[in-house]
Amino acid sequence: MGGNSCRSVVTLTRRAPPPTLPSVAEPLHVTNGDAPVSDIARAAGVRPEDVVPWRDILHDGPVPARLAPGALARVRAAHLAARGWAAEPDALRMLMERDARLAAHPAEAEVVLWFEDDLYDALQLAQIADRLAGRPGPVTLARLEHVRPGDLRPALEEREAYIPATEPFAALRSPDPRAWAAHTRMDRLLEELPDTRTGLSRLEREILEALAAGPLDPHELFHRVAERERPPWLGDSTVFAVADGLHPLVTAAAGRRRLTPEGRAVLDGTTTREPHDHWIGGVHLAPDQPHWGWDANAREAIHLD
């Protein structure tokens, strides 16, 4: 400014640097179990331990209503232990840690859900959506194929906006199974109610049918049953647990399961399976109380007195 002693207005009102804005956290990736974790981590450029596997088999056992996440985790851990799938303290720790990781993710940051289009995944998505409903940050869905390519980057790039809602999980937890029919893929769960003619669930019938031609080892049994389901959704642990629960219709010896005469009679329709005490979601099926059944002809749940 030469010899001018006047201060420049610009100098006197120099703009301060813009405030440093808090950086948004990286997306949290959540998926349907351990199998896809490594592929997801590679596609997203994160460590495998940064991907949250949602480990639970929600079509099997109690998922009662009106329980907070911690109380529900304790119910589920007890069931997983009763099935022999995990020690109860380990199962509870796994469920609580999983829940805590989802709850701790910053509300403004993205959650990417990696799931397939089947019953198993639909129930897990329902639980996760119940936890995420109303959050301000984006939730997206990256669709997994049942036969996955090694490179999941296209699935990540093509992920879609997903709006979490509480209704699907509330339907699963309802004591009235008719609520299941309103939600995608959950209608398959209705067929796990005891058939009004045979007393068998669809999965139980498929196991008996698979064994009708002769004894099978566990690997053969699982594949014979799983190939009857489209889209595929069953895990081998579920098939083995249900087969073990079919005694005396099914027995096991020398590592193979076989259909007994009692099982063949039920399969042939000359007798029915005796009711047994178990849960499907929020529906408790007990021999000594009115319960729900599946009318295969009408394709609907029926309340039985």
Residue pairs with C-beta under 8 A, 6 or more apart in sequence:
1 8
24 106
24 108
24 109
25 105
25 106
25 108
25 109
26 46
26 109
27 44
27 109
27 110
27 111
27 112
28 50
28 52
28 101
28 102
28 105
28 109
28 110
28 111
28 112
29 40
29 41
29 44
29 46
29 50
29 51
29 52
29 112
29 114
30 51
30 52
30 53
30 54
30 102
30 111
30 112
30 113
30 114
30 128
31 37
31 40
31 51
31 52
31 53
31 54
31 113
31 114
31 115
31 144
32 53
32 54
32 114
32 115
32 116
32 120
32 121
32 124
32 144
33 53
33 54
33 55
34 53
34 55
36 114
36 144
36 148
36 152
37 48
37 51
37 53
38 48
39 148
39 150
39 151
39 152
40 51
40 114
40 152
41 47
41 48
41 50
41 51
42 151
42 152
43 151
43 152
43 153
43 155
43 156
44 51
44 112
44 156
52 98
52 101
52 102
53 98
54 98
54 124
54 127
54 128
55 94
55 95
55 98
56 76
56 80
56 95
56 124
56 127
57 80
57 85
57 120
57 235
57 237
57 238
58 120
58 123
58 124
58 126
58 127
58 172
58 281
59 119
59 120
59 123
59 189
59 192
59 238
59 280
59 281
60 79
60 83
60 238
60 241
61 76
61 79
61 80
61 82
61 83
61 278
61 279
62 75
62 76
62 79
62 279
62 281
62 282
62 284
63 72
63 75
63 76
63 172
63 173
63 279
63 281
63 282
64 72
64 75
64 173
64 279
64 282
65 170
65 173
65 174
65 175
65 282
67 75
69 99
69 131
70 96
70 99
73 92
73 95
73 96
73 99
74 92
76 91
76 95
77 86
77 88
77 89
77 91
77 92
77 95
78 88
79 279
80 86
80 88
80 91
81 87
81 88
81 91
83 237
83 241
84 241
85 91
85 237
85 241
86 94
99 131
102 111
102 128
102 131
102 132
103 131
105 111
106 137
107 135
107 136
107 137
108 136
108 137
109 137
110 137
110 138
110 139
110 140
111 132
111 135
111 137
111 138
111 139
111 140
112 140
112 141
112 142
112 156
112 159
113 125
113 128
113 139
113 140
113 141
113 142
113 162
114 142
114 144
114 152
114 155
115 121
115 124
115 125
115 141
115 143
115 144
116 143
116 144
116 145
116 146
116 231
116 233
117 143
117 185
117 231
118 146
118 185
118 231
118 232
118 233
119 185
119 186
119 188
119 189
119 233
120 233
120 234
120 235
121 185
121 233
122 168
122 183
122 184
122 185
122 186
123 172
123 186
123 189
125 168
126 168
126 169
126 171
126 172
126 183
126 186
127 169
127 172
128 164
129 162
129 164
129 165
129 166
129 168
129 169
130 164
130 166
130 168
130 169
130 170
131 164
132 139
132 164
133 164
133 165
133 166
134 164
135 164
138 161
139 161
139 162
139 163
139 164
140 159
140 160
140 161
140 162
141 159
141 160
141 161
141 162
142 152
142 155
142 156
142 158
142 159
143 155
143 158
143 159
143 160
144 152
144 155
145 155
146 231
146 232
167 182
167 183
168 183
168 186
170 179
171 179
171 180
171 182
171 183
171 186
172 179
172 180
172 186
172 189
172 281
172 282
173 281
173 282
174 180
174 281
174 282
174 283
175 282
175 283
175 284
176 283
177 189
177 190
177 193
177 280
177 281
177 283
177 292
177 301
178 300
178 301
180 186
180 187
180 189
180 190
180 281
181 187
181 190
181 300
181 301
188 233
189 280
189 281
190 294
190 300
190 301
191 201
191 202
191 294
191 296
192 201
192 202
192 203
192 280
192 294
193 201
193 280
193 283
193 285
193 292
193 293
193 294
193 301
194 200
194 201
194 273
194 275
194 285
194 291
194 292
194 293
194 294
195 201
195 202
195 205
195 293
195 294
195 296
196 293
196 294
196 295
196 296
196 302
196 304
197 269
197 272
197 296
198 205
198 266
198 267
198 269
198 272
198 273
199 266
199 272
199 273
199 274
199 275
200 208
200 266
200 273
201 242
201 294
202 294
203 225
203 234
203 238
203 239
203 242
204 242
204 246
204 273
205 267
206 225
206 228
206 229
207 221
207 225
207 239
207 242
207 243
207 246
207 250
208 246
208 249
208 250
208 259
208 263
208 264
208 266
208 267
209 228
209 267
210 216
210 221
210 224
210 225
210 228
211 221
211 250
211 257
211 258
211 259
211 263
212 259
212 264
212 267
214 258
215 256
215 257
215 258
216 224
216 256
216 257
216 258
217 255
217 256
218 236
218 240
218 255
218 257
221 239
221 240
221 243
221 257
222 234
222 236
222 239
222 240
225 234
225 239
226 232
226 234
226 236
226 239
243 250
243 252
243 257
244 250
244 252
245 276
245 278
246 263
248 260
248 262
248 263
249 259
249 260
249 262
249 263
249 266
249 273
250 257
250 258
250 259
250 260
250 263
251 257
251 258
251 260
252 258
259 267
262 271
265 271
266 272
266 273
274 287
275 285
275 286
275 287
275 291
276 285
276 287
277 285
277 286
277 287
278 285
279 285
283 292
285 291
285 292
290 303
290 304
290 305
291 303
291 304
292 301
292 302
292 303
292 304
293 301
293 302
293 304
294 300
294 301
294 302
295 301
295 302
